[in-house]
Amino acid sequence: MTAPVLGPAADATAPLAEDEREELRQPVARFLERLGGGVPAVLPDEQSRRQAWLGLAQEMDLLGISVPVEQGGQGLSLAHTAVVSEQVGRLLLPLPYLTSACWATAVVRHSDDGDSRTDLLSRMVTGEVVAAVAEVEEPESGELVVEGSGDECRLTGTVRFVPHGLSADVLLVVVRDAAGGPSSVLVVDGDAPGLRRTELETLDPSRPQAQVHVDGTPARLLPDSSGTAYVRARREATVLLAAESVGGAAECVRATADYARSRRQFGQPIGAFQAVQHRLADLHGDVESARAVVEWAVTVASAPDVDPAELSAAAAIAGARAGEAYATVAREAIHLHGGIGFTWEHSAHRYFKRALADRQLLGGSGAHRRHVAASLFGDHR
């Protein structure tokens, strides 16, 4: 494994200065473009994706940025991971970076310290294991029944809409209590008996989803994977999803501005027309306002002693703002590209699909807005 992107002397809790962010962004952007075969990324089959995944770990050490050094990670902050997430979103990299390196890794990292936690984290950081989180978020997302305790649990039921669940080596199954809140996390091996996975047809093929069915499947409890620990991990993943959305939206604006400079109409580039300039300026403003909110949320989430209510509010605000900005920018990018933007061969529709799909992930914009409203004004339903 190569040396970390940033040295271990970096403060894992301090906000990143602009020059530090750029120092990380440039080599990561170049590496991911080469790894993915361009912008957006082109990784057509599972073998090429697995090779790329190992490249993230072995060549740039990007799978454990926020993981403690003693578990094989870099021991840096969420701010460093957010820089990488933005570039992953910019390229539409069809790899489980959000689901495994961010979400699942945070779930394990916030669980109790122990040998099983250390072993799983270490294998995830090296790229040996890809993990996915399976949670029943709403009644229509499935149901689960748990029998037993500790390392001798049995799971029965179905979980739908599991991102990158088809190819994951390990599933982290979130068990909820009678009130609907998360109570614990169970670890299920990808080759466990009674486990059956079916690929779902989804809007965004670059972030595939699966239906997971378990029938008396052996599972083991992740030590001290309390509801509070899981909620924090989920909030961090929401912030990093927002960073991905900013990256995708920024790429839409960049590509559209380049097109406006080169596409000529009535003897001049269409970017010379004031109407086009105004629309591009508005889209740029949407991206930068979303970026500012995400950077604030990353700063909040990076604090080791952050108040849970503050983290929840910051994650919800960032998720709502970035998700809505991405959807708006991606839609307008198609319009501003004219006829070519509506064709299957152009990449604009891929960003639009990702933007729409991401608005439903980790709660979605509507749930984020309801959470913020409830935290400000109370739940008056």
C-alpha positions in Angstrom: 0.0 0.0 0.0 1.3 3.5 -0.8 1.8 6.3 1.6 -1.3 8.2 2.6 -2.5 11.1 0.4 -1.9 13.5 3.3 0.6 13.0 6.1 -0.4 11.7 9.5 0.5 15.0 11.1 -2.7 16.6 9.7 -5.2 17.6 12.3 -8.1 15.2 12.1 -10.6 17.6 13.6 -9.6 21.0 12.1 -11.5 22.3 9.0 -9.5 22.0 5.8 -8.1 25.2 4.4 -8.6 25.8 0.7 -5.0 25.0 -0.2 -5.2 21.8 1.7 -8.4 20.8 0.0 -6.8 21.6 -3.4 -3.7 19.6 -2.5 -5.9 16.6 -1.9 -8.4 17.2 -4.7 -5.9 17.4 -7.7 -4.1 14.0 -7.3 -7.4 12.3 -6.4 -9.2 13.8 -9.4 -6.4 12.7 -11.8 -6.2 9.2 -10.3 -10.0 8.6 -10.4 -10.2 9.8 -14.0 -7.5 7.4 -15.0 -9.1 4.6 -12.9 -12.6 5.2 -14.3 -11.5 5.7 -17.9 -12.8 9.2 -18.2 -15.5 11.6 -17.1 -18.0 10.1 -16.5 -16.4 6.8 -15.5 -16.6 3.8 -17.7 -16.4 0.5 -15.8 -18.6 -1.9 -17.7 -18.4 -5.2 -15.7 -17.9 -6.5 -12.2 -14.3 -7.6 -12.8 -13.2 -4.1 -13.9 -15.0 -2.7 -10.9 -13.3 -5.0 -8.5 -9.9 -4.1 -10.0 -10.7 -0.4 -9.7 -11.9 -0.9 -6.1 -8.5 -2.6 -5.2 -6.8 0.3 -6.9 -8.5 2.8 -4.6 -7.1 0.9 -1.6 -3.6 -0.1 -2.9 -2.6 2.9 -5.0 -4.1 5.8 -3.1 -5.2 4.4 0.2 -8.7 6.0 -0.2 -10.9 3.4 1.6 -9.9 4.3 5.1 -9.3 8.0 5.3 -11.3 8.5 8.5 -10.5 5.1 10.0 -8.1 5.1 12.9 -4.4 4.4 12.1 -4.5 1.3 14.4 -7.2 -0.2 12.2 -5.2 0.4 9.0 -6.7 3.7 8.1 -5.2 7.2 7.8 -6.8 8.6 10.9 -7.9 11.8 9.2 -11.2 13.7 9.3 -14.5 13.5 7.5 -13.4 16.7 5.7 -10.7 14.7 3.9 -13.2 12.0 2.9 -15.6 14.6 1.7 -13.0 15.9 -0.8 -12.7 12.4 -2.3 -16.5 11.9 -2.2 -17.0 15.1 -4.3 -14.6 13.7 -6.9 -16.4 10.3 -6.9 -19.6 12.1 -7.6 -18.1 14.2 -10.3 -17.1 11.1 -12.2 -20.2 9.1 -11.4 -17.8 6.4 -10.4 -19.9 3.1 -10.3 -18.1 1.8 -7.2 -19.5 1.4 -3.7 -17.5 4.3 -2.3 -20.4 5.8 -0.5 -22.0 2.6 0.6 -18.9 0.7 1.7 -16.0 3.2 2.3 -18.2 5.8 3.9 -21.5 4.4 5.2 -20.6 0.9 6.2 -17.2 1.9 7.4 -18.7 4.5 9.7 -21.1 1.9 11.1 -18.3 -0.4 12.0 -16.0 2.5 13.2 -18.6 3.8 15.6 -19.3 0.3 17.1 -17.5 -0.9 20.2 -13.8 -1.5 20.1 -12.9 -5.1 19.8 -11.1 -7.8 17.8 -14.0 -8.4 15.4 -14.4 -4.7 14.7 -10.7 -4.3 14.0 -10.5 -7.3 11.7 -13.5 -6.2 9.7 -12.3 -2.6 9.4 -8.9 -3.7 8.3 -10.2 -5.9 5.6 -12.5 -3.1 4.4 -9.7 -0.6 4.3 -7.5 -2.9 2.2 -10.3 -3.5 -0.3 -10.5 -7.2 0.5 -14.1 -6.8 1.7 -16.9 -4.7 0.2 -19.7 -4.1 2.7 -23.2 -2.8 2.2 -25.8 -1.6 4.7 -29.3 -3.2 4.6 -31.9 -1.3 6.5 -35.7 -1.4 6.6 -36.3 2.3 6.4 -40.1 2.2 5.7 -42.6 -0.6 5.9 -42.5 -1.0 2.1 -38.8 -1.5 2.3 -39.2 -5.0 3.9 -39.4 -6.6 7.3 -37.0 -8.7 9.5 -37.3 -11.2 12.3 -34.3 -11.9 14.5 -33.8 -14.9 16.7 -31.0 -15.6 19.1 -28.3 -13.3 20.4 -24.7 -12.4 20.2 -22.8 -14.5 17.6 -25.6 -16.9 17.2 -28.4 -14.9 15.6 -30.7 -16.0 12.9 -32.3 -13.6 10.4 -35.5 -14.1 8.4 -37.2 -11.6 6.2 -36.6 -9.3 3.2 -34.8 -6.0 2.8 -35.4 -4.1 -0.5 -33.4 -1.3 -2.0 -29.9 -2.2 -0.7 -27.3 -0.1 -2.6 -24.5 -2.3 -4.0 -26.1 -5.2 -2.1 -25.7 -7.7 -4.9 -21.9 -7.8 -5.0 -21.2 -7.0 -1.3 -19.0 -9.5 0.6 -20.6 -8.5 3.9 -24.0 -7.1 4.7 -24.6 -4.9 7.8 -28.2 -5.5 8.5 -29.9 -2.8 10.7 -32.4 -4.2 13.2 -35.1 -1.8 14.4 -36.9 -1.7 17.7 -40.7 -1.6 18.2 -40.7 2.1 17.9 -39.0 1.9 14.5 -35.6 3.3 15.6 -32.3 1.4 15.0 -31.4 -0.8 17.9 -28.5 -2.9 16.6 -26.5 -4.0 13.6 -26.0 -7.7 12.5 -23.2 -8.8 10.3 -24.1 -11.3 7.5 -21.4 -12.9 5.3 -22.1 -12.8 1.6 -21.9 -16.6 1.3 -24.1 -17.4 4.4 -26.7 -20.1 4.0 -30.2 -18.9 3.4 -29.1 -15.6 1.9 -30.5 -14.8 -1.5 -30.0 -11.6 -3.4 -31.8 -10.3 -6.5 -30.8 -7.3 -8.6 -33.4 -4.6 -8.9 -34.1 -2.5 -12.0 -33.4 1.0 -10.9 -33.3 4.5 -12.4 -29.5 4.9 -11.9 -27.5 1.8 -13.1 -24.3 3.4 -11.8 -25.5 2.8 -8.2 -27.2 -0.6 -8.5 -29.6 -1.9 -5.8 -30.6 -5.3 -4.7 -33.4 -7.1 -2.8 -31.9 -9.2 0.0 -33.9 -12.2 1.3 -32.7 -14.1 4.4 -34.3 -17.3 5.7 -32.8 -18.4 9.0 -29.5 -16.9 7.9 -26.7 -17.0 10.4 -25.7 -13.5 11.6 -23.5 -12.1 14.4 -24.1 -8.9 16.4 -21.7 -6.1 15.7 -20.4 -5.2 19.2 -22.1 -2.2 20.8 -23.7 -1.3 17.5 -26.3 0.8 19.4 -28.9 2.9 17.8 -27.1 6.0 18.8 -23.9 4.8 17.1 -25.7 3.8 13.9 -27.6 7.1 13.7 -24.3 9.0 13.9 -22.8 6.8 11.1 -25.9 7.4 9.0 -25.7 11.2 9.5 -22.1 11.1 8.4 -23.0 9.1 5.3 -25.7 11.7 4.5 -23.2 14.5 4.6 -20.8 12.5 2.3 -23.7 11.8 -0.1 -24.3 15.6 -0.2 -20.6 16.1 -1.1 -21.0 13.6 -3.9 -24.0 15.6 -5.1 -22.0 18.8 -5.2 -19.4 17.1 -7.2 -21.9 15.8 -9.8 -23.7 19.2 -10.0 -20.3 21.0 -10.4 -19.4 18.7 -13.3 -22.8 19.4 -15.0 -22.1 23.1 -14.8 -18.6 22.7 -16.1 -19.6 20.5 -19.0 -22.5 22.8 -19.9 -20.4 25.9 -19.9 -17.8 24.2 -22.1 -20.6 23.3 -24.5 -21.9 26.8 -24.5 -18.5 28.1 -25.6 -18.1 25.6 -28.5 -21.7 25.3 -29.8 -22.3 28.0 -32.4 -25.7 29.4 -33.5 -26.4 32.5 -35.5 -22.7 33.0 -36.2 -21.6 33.0 -32.5 -21.2 30.7 -29.5 -24.5 30.2 -27.7 -22.7 31.3 -24.5 -22.6 34.8 -25.9 -26.4 35.0 -25.5 -27.4 36.7 -22.3 -30.3 34.3 -21.6 -27.8 31.4 -21.6 -25.3 33.3 -19.5 -28.0 34.1 -16.9 -29.1 30.5 -16.6 -25.5 29.3 -16.3 -24.9 31.9 -13.6 -27.9 30.7 -11.7 -26.7 27.1 -11.9 -23.3 28.1 -10.7 -24.9 29.9 -7.7 -26.9 26.8 -6.9 -23.7 24.7 -6.8 -21.7 27.1 -4.7 -24.5 27.6 -2.2 -24.9 23.8 -1.9 -21.1 23.5 -1.5 -21.0 26.1 1.3 -23.8 24.2 3.2 -22.0 20.9 2.7 -18.6 22.3 3.9 -20.4 23.6 7.1 -22.0 20.2 7.7 -18.7 18.5 7.2 -17.1 20.8 9.8 -19.9 20.0 12.2 -19.7 16.2 11.6 -15.9 16.3 12.0 -16.0 17.4 15.6 -15.4 14.4 17.9 -17.8 15.6 20.6 -20.5 16.9 18.3 -24.0 17.2 19.7 -26.2 14.5 18.1 -29.0 17.0 17.5 -26.7 19.5 15.8 -25.2 16.7 13.6 -28.7 15.5 12.7 -29.8 19.0 11.7 -26.6 19.7 9.7 -26.8 16.4 7.8 -30.5 17.0 7.0 -29.8 20.6 5.8 -26.9 19.5 3.7 -28.8 16.5 2.3 -31.8 18.6 1.3 -29.9 21.5 -0.2 -27.3 19.5 -2.2 -29.9 16.9 -3.4 -32.2 19.6 -4.7 -29.4 21.6 -6.2 -28.1 18.6 -8.1 -31.5 17.7 -9.5 -32.1 21.3 -10.7 -28.6 21.6 -12.2 -28.7 18.2 -14.0 -32.1 18.9 -15.4 -31.1 22.4 -16.7 -27.9 20.9 -18.1 -30.0 18.7 -20.4 -32.0 21.7 -21.6 -29.0 23.9 -22.2 -27.3 21.2 -24.3 -30.3 21.3 -26.7 -31.1 18.3 -28.8 -27.8 16.4 -28.0 -28.6 16.6 -24.3 -31.7 14.4 -24.7 -29.8 11.6 -26.6 -28.8 8.3 -25.0 -25.2 8.8 -26.2 -24.7 12.0 -24.2 -23.7 11.7 -20.6 -26.2 14.4 -19.4 -28.9 11.9 -18.7 -26.6 9.8 -16.5 -26.1 12.7 -14.1 -29.8 13.5 -14.1 -30.6 9.9 -13.2 -28.0 9.9 -10.4 -29.4 13.2 -9.0 -33.0 11.9 -9.0 -32.0 8.5 -7.4 -29.8 10.1 -4.8 -32.7 12.3 -3.6 -34.3 9.1 -2.4 -31.2 7.7 -0.7 -30.6 7.9 3.1 -34.0 9.4 3.7 -34.4 11.8 0.8 -34.9 15.5 0.5 -38.5 15.4 1.8 -37.5 13.5 5.0 -34.6 15.9 5.5 -36.8 18.9 5.3 -39.3 17.4 7.7 -36.5 16.7 10.1 -35.3 20.3 10.0 -38.8 21.6 10.5 -39.4 19.3 13.4 -36.1 20.3 15.1 -36.9 24.0 14.6 -40.6 24.2 15.3 -41.4 20.8 17.0 -43.6 18.0 15.6 -47.1 19.4 15.4 -48.7 16.6 13.4 
